Amino acid sequence: MTDDITKLGSMLRTWRGRVSPDSVGLPGGHRRRVAGLRREDLAQLAGISVDYVVRLEQGRHVSPSAQVTAALARALQLTEAERDHLYRLAGLAPPSSAEVSDHIPPGLHRIVNRLGDAAAAAVFAADWQLIWWNRSWAALLGDPSTTPAPLRNFARDTFPVDGATPCLSRWPVLSLSQPEVEASIVSDLRRATGRFPGSGRLEGLIRDLMGNPRFAELWASGAVSAHREEHKIVHHPTTGPIAVDCDVLTDGDAEHKIVVLTAAPGTADETNFRLAVVSGTSSTAGVKQPLS
C-alpha cells in the first residue's frame, strides 16, 4: 500500500502540473511560480483542505475516500482511463459503467469554462445531480457548495417529498413553463434507467421521488418530452427580478446535461444579470468543483 500511495502522490503532482489555471477559470498571472495548479488551487477546486492535498502528495494519507477521489479526478480534468487509474492508486475500485457517471471529460471542461462570466453555467449528471458550476451560476442563484452534496439535485428540487424545500437556489426562481419542465425531467430519468440499468443511485432517486404525487403521476403515464429550453425569472436579492433564458444541452453517452442561463442582450435584464454576477463573484473564489 505504501508504494501505491507514493505513486498516488507523484501522479497527483504530475496531473496538477499540466492543468492551466485558465482552463478551470482561475486567474493566472506572472506571480505564479508553477505552470499548472498550485496545491491551493487543487484544494479549492476539489472542495478539500490544502493540508489534505499535501498529505496525499506526500503519501501521509493512505485512504482517500471515493468521494474525494471523484472530486480530484474532476478538478484535474482526467480522462476516464486516468480517472480509473487514480481510483486504483487510491486502493478503490473504479466506478462501474453501469452507474451514473459524475466524471466530466476534459473536452466538456474546456467548453463550459470558455463561457466565462457572460453566462451562468452548470453541469448535471444523468440523474440531474449537480456536479459542476461556474462563478456566474453561484452569483445568480447562490453558491451550491453550502448545500450538502446529496441534496444538489434538480429532480429533487422539482418534485419535493415530505415538505422538502428547493436547495439549488438561495432565492425564488420561477419557471414560466413548469409543466413542460416536469415532464422533461421525468423523461430524462426514464431514459437514464435505460442507459444505466444497474445504477443503484438512480434507482434510489426514483424510489424517493415516487413519494411526490406529481412525479408518480407523470412516471405512470409514460410521459416523454424533449423540452430543452425555457424562460425563468430569478428573484435576485440584490437586483430584483431577472428574466433569463435557460438552454439545456446533452453531452455524450454519459447523458450529462449542460444548463446555460443568459439574459437577452441589450435589455435591463442583461444589466441586472451583470450586476448580480459582479456582486456575487466577490464572495465566490473561482470555479467550484463540488464533491458528489
N, C-alpha and C positions, 0 to 999 in steps of 0.2 A: 504493500500500500504506500509506503514512503516513497518508493521510486515513482509510482503513478502520480502522487501529489506533487513531487518535484517537477515532473513533466507538465502537470497541470499549470503550475506557476510559470514555467517557461513559455508554454503556449499562450497563456493569458497576456504575458508581456509582448509576445510576438504579434498577436492579433490586435492588441491595444495600439501598438506602434504603427499599424497600417491604416487605421481609421482616421481620416482627416476630421478636424473639428467642424469644418464647413458641412461635411456630409451628414452630420447629425444635428445641425442647427446651432452649433456653439461658435462663439467668436474665436477667430484665430489670432492674428496679431504678431508683431515682431518680438514681443516679450516672451513668447513661448520658447522653452528650451528643448522641447521634444516635437518631432514631426507629427506624431499621432495624438492619441488621447493621453492626458495625464491620469494618474490614479484617481484624482479628484473628479475628473470628468466621468470616468467609468463608474465610479460610485454613484454619482448623481444620476446618470442615465439608467443604471440598474436598480436604483432605489435602495442601496445598501450603504453602509458606512465606509469611509476611507480606510479605517483600521481593518475592516473585514477584507477589503481588497488587498491590503498589504499582507495580511496573514495568509491569504490564499496564494499570492505570488511568491511568498517566502516558504510555502509548504508548512505553515504552522496551523493550518485548519484542515482536518482530514475528512470532513463530511459535509460539504456544501449540499444543501437541500435541492430537490428537484425544482422548487420554486425559484431559488437563487440562480441555479444553473440555467434555467429558461430565460431569466432576466438578463444574465450575462450574454447569452447567445444572441438575444435581440440587440442589446446595446453594442455588441461587437460586430453586428451585421454579418453573422456567419452564414455560410451556405448550409443546406440540410446535412450534407456529409460532414462538414466541420462541426455543426451542432451535435450530431451523433457522436463524433469523436470526443467533444467536450464532455458529454454525459458519461462516456466510458472512462475518461480520465478521472472524473469525479466519483467513480465507483457506482454509477447509476445505469439502469437500462435506458437506452434511447427511447423517445416517445414512439408509440406504435402508430403505424399509418392508418390504423382503424379508428384512432382517436382524433377528435377535433384538434387542429393544429393552431398554436399561438405563434408559430415561428414566422417572422416577416423576412422574406428573401431580400438580399441586398438591392436588387433592382427596384423593388417596391419602396424600400427605404429611400432610394435616391429620388424617386418620383414625388413622394409626398413631402420630402424635405425641400424640394425645389419650389414648392408652392409659396414658401416664405410666409410673411405676415399678412399677405393680401387676402388669405382665405383661412378660415378655421377648419382644420382637417383632423380626422381621426381614422383609425383602422380598427375594425371589429373582426372577430373570428366568425366562423360559420354559424355559431350559436348566438351571435350578437353580443359576445363578451368583448368589452373594450380592452384593446391590447396596446394601443399607441395613440398619442395625441400631440399636437404642436402647441406652442405658446399661445397662439391666437384662439385655439379651442378653449384652453384654460381661462383665458381672459374674457371670452364671450360668454361662457357657460358656467365658469367656476372651476377650480382646479380639482380634477377627479382623484388626485393622489391622496386626498384627505378621506376618501371613501374606501372601506375595506374592499380588497380585490374581488372577492366573490360576488359583491353587490354591484359591480360595474357592468351591468348587463342591460341592454336596451329592451330586450324582450321582457325582462322582469319589471322594468320601469313602465312599459306599455300595458302589461297585464298584471297589476299588483295583486298580491294574495295576502289575506289576513291583515288588511289595513296598512300594508307597507306603503311608504311614500317614495317618489322618484329619487334616485341617487345620482344620476348623471348630470344634473344641473342644479346649481345652488339657488336658482330663482325660476319663476314660472316661464315655461316655453309652450306656446300654443301652436298646435298643428292645424292648418286650415283644411286638411283632408284626412282627418283622423281615421275614418272607417277604411279608407284605402291603405293607410299605413298599417293598421291592424291586420288586414287581410294579407298584405305583403310579408309581414313578419311571420305569420303562420305558414305561409307558402315557403318562405326561406327555411324555416325549421323542418318542414316536411321534406324538402329537397335534401337538407343536410342529413336526415335519417337514412336516405338512400346512399349518400356519399360516404357516411361514416356509420354503418350499421352496427359496429361494435363499440360505439362510444358510450361509456358509462356516464360521462359528464352530460352529454346531450340527452340521454335517457332520463337522467335525474332532473334536468331542467324542465323537460316536457311534463314529467310526472308532477313537479311542483306547480307548473302553470295550469294544470288541469283544475286546480283549486279556484281559478278565476272563471266565472260563468261565461264571459265573452270569449275567452280563449277556447274553452271546451266546446262552445257552440261552433266557432269557426273551424276547429280541428275536426269535429264530427261531420261538418258539411263538406269536407274535402276542398276547402277554399284554395284557389290558386290565383296568384296575382303577379304581374310583372311591374308593379308600380315602382319607379326608380327616381322620381323627382317630386318634390312638394314645396310648399311655402310655409314658413314658420314665423311667428312673432316672438322674439326674445325680449322679455321684460327686464332689461338690464338695470341694476340699481343705480348706476352712475349716469347713464344717458337717457334712460327711459326706453320705450318700445323701439325695437329694431326689426324691420321686416327683412328676412333673409331667404334666399333660395337654397334648397337642400337637394344635392345631387348624390346619388349612390352608384358606385361602380363596383363590379365584382372582379376579383383577380384570381385567375387560375384554378387548379384543381382543389386547392385548399379552401376555396369559397370565401376568401377574405372579402370584406366589404369596406371600401374606401368612401367615407362620407365627407363631403365638402360643403361648407356653408359660406355663402358670399352674399353681398348686398349689391343691388343694381347700381351700375356706375352713374355718377353724376346726380345722385339723389341724396336727400337728407339722411336716409338710412345708411348710405355709404359713409357719410361724415360721422354719424354716430357709431358705426361699426369701427372705424379707425380710432375714434376717441375711446371706445371700450377696450380695444386692443392695447392702446398706449397706457391707459390707466391700469389695466390688468397685468401686462407683462412686466411692470416694475416689481411685481411681487412674485413672479414665476421665473425661476433661474434656469432658463433654457428649456429645451425639449424634454419631455418626460418619457421615461421608459418604465411603465409600471410593472410590478410583479403581477403574475396571474395565477 
